[in-house]
Amino acid sequence: YRFVVKIPAGLAPEQAAPLLCAGVTVYSPLKHFGLMQGGLRGGIMGLGGVGHMGVKIAKAMGHHVTVISSSDKKRAEATDHLGADAYIVSSDGAQMGAVADSLDYIIDTVPVFHPLEPYLSLLKVNGKLILMGVINQPLQFVTPLVMLASPRSHSIVPLTVIAIRRKTITGTFIGSMEETHEMLQFCEKKGLTSMIEIVKMDQVNEALERLERNDVRYRFVVDVANSNLDA
């Protein structure tokens, strides 16, 4: 398994392809940080190609999963179709406050600049914010949120009520060959698949235009074998 992985018999090729990207991208940090045991509480930020697999894989591991989104428009999709246990809108202070200091980890797939403080406040002691979005701007946060301050405040509080937070901000992308093999076996065993739309070669330009409009749920897979390559 140093250079290739075997696709399990129970996974169709069109399903295995997205798992080699989004699937292992989510599986790798959960394994690396020891977050595979059941009973954990996790958050998934961004319900796209990687995020929807984050929900599926975390649920299959027995986690309580909260989807964190910037709007309410994907609530039904997250809870009814993907099986998320909860859904909160990041701009709703009451919803965010209700989840404060409760999550073991957050998988952050958002690919655009966003403040980290609101999400750090959702993590419990030793919680991990795992960044996966490729962002070409510096991200900022106030250090007390990962150290000592109250999760509901950015200000330093008196020493007598300070609690150690010991939170971690880290990042990851894809995974190792060994993790890829394990992830495929895990998905076959649990019956996990990616939500895909199959297109042929003559539909690729249209698919790219739809990608720019974020009009795909959640991965395009190009069917080369059944495409007319001479057209």
Rosetta blueprint (number, residue, H / E / L):
1 Y L
2 R L
3 F L
4 V L
5 V L
6 K L
7 I L
8 P L
9 A L
10 G L
11 L L
12 A L
13 P H
14 E H
15 Q H
16 A H
17 A H
18 P H
19 L H
20 L H
21 C H
22 A H
23 G H
24 V H
25 T H
26 V H
27 Y H
28 S H
29 P H
30 L H
31 K H
32 H H
33 F L
34 G L
35 L L
36 M L
37 Q L
38 G L
39 G L
40 L L
41 R E
42 G E
43 G E
44 I E
45 M E
46 G L
47 L L
48 G L
49 G H
50 V H
51 G H
52 H H
53 M H
54 G H
55 V H
56 K H
57 I H
58 A H
59 K H
60 A H
61 M L
62 G L
63 H L
64 H E
65 V E
66 T E
67 V E
68 I E
69 S E
70 S L
71 S L
72 D L
73 K L
74 K L
75 R H
76 A H
77 E H
78 A H
79 T H
80 D H
81 H H
82 L L
83 G L
84 A L
85 D L
86 A E
87 Y E
88 I E
89 V E
90 S L
91 S L
92 D L
93 G H
94 A H
95 Q H
96 M H
97 G H
98 A H
99 V H
100 A L
101 D L
102 S L
103 L E
104 D E
105 Y E
106 I E
107 I E
108 D E
109 T L
110 V L
111 P L
112 V L
113 F L
114 H L
115 P L
116 L L
117 E H
118 P H
119 Y H
120 L H
121 S L
122 L L
123 L E
124 K E
125 V E
126 N E
127 G E
128 K E
129 L E
130 I E
131 L E
132 M L
133 G L
134 V L
135 I L
136 N L
137 Q L
138 P L
139 L L
140 Q L
141 F L
142 V L
143 T H
144 P H
145 L H
146 V H
147 M L
148 L L
149 A L
150 S L
151 P L
152 R L
153 S L
154 H L
155 S L
156 I L
157 V L
158 P L
159 L H
160 T H
161 V H
162 I L
163 A L
164 I L
165 R L
166 R L
167 K L
168 T E
169 I E
170 T E
171 G E
172 T L
173 F L
174 I L
175 G L
176 S L
177 M H
178 E H
179 E H
180 T H
181 H H
182 E H
183 M H
184 L H
185 Q H
186 F H
187 C H
188 E H
189 K H
190 K H
191 G L
192 L L
193 T L
194 S L
195 M L
196 I E
197 E E
198 I E
199 V E
200 K L
201 M H
202 D H
203 Q H
204 V H
205 N H
206 E H
207 A H
208 L H
209 E H
210 R H
211 L H
212 E H
213 R L
214 N L
215 D L
216 V L
217 R L
218 Y L
219 R E
220 F E
221 V E
222 V E
223 D L
224 V L
225 A L
226 N L
227 S L
228 N L
229 L L
230 D L
231 A L
